[in-house]
Amino acid sequence: MVMTLEADYAVRIVEYLTRNPGRWDAKTISEKMQIPLRFCLKILRGLVGAGMVCSFKGAKGGYSLARPAGEITLLQVIESVEGPYMLSRCQKEEYSCGREHCKLHNIYERVSETVRKELEAYTFDVICECGERKD
């Protein structure tokens, strides 16, 4: 399994805003993180909607983190783009594989919960503490 490109870009955007406090315009974020501008704007809108990023209008506008990096987890960023993490679609209530007493459902749920807990353990202050600034 591979994380979607959109989730990867969302993580890059939050990482950039963590390493570079202040307000940054979408064009700068896009260029620095090598994300196509239109895609960057779409992801920024989602991060704003999820309450992780603030947007400011006007000449001195831009984007910044909406809350401390220590309160933003890798899981939150990924799920803001992809929805709840689950290993298999059979974990969704609206999907049924048609097999009663399927043991795979429980296995998939345990694996998914382990991954969610691990992703929740990483906050962006920890992720970015040992890296160098990317001005």
Secondary structure, 3 states (H helix, E strand, C coil): CCCCHHHHHHHHHHHHHHHCCCCECHHHHHHHHCCCHHHHHHHHHHHHHCCCEEEECCCCCEEEECCCHHHCEHHHHHHHHHCCCCCCHHHCCCCCCCCCCCHHHHHHHHHHHHHHHHHHCCEHHHHHCCCCCCC
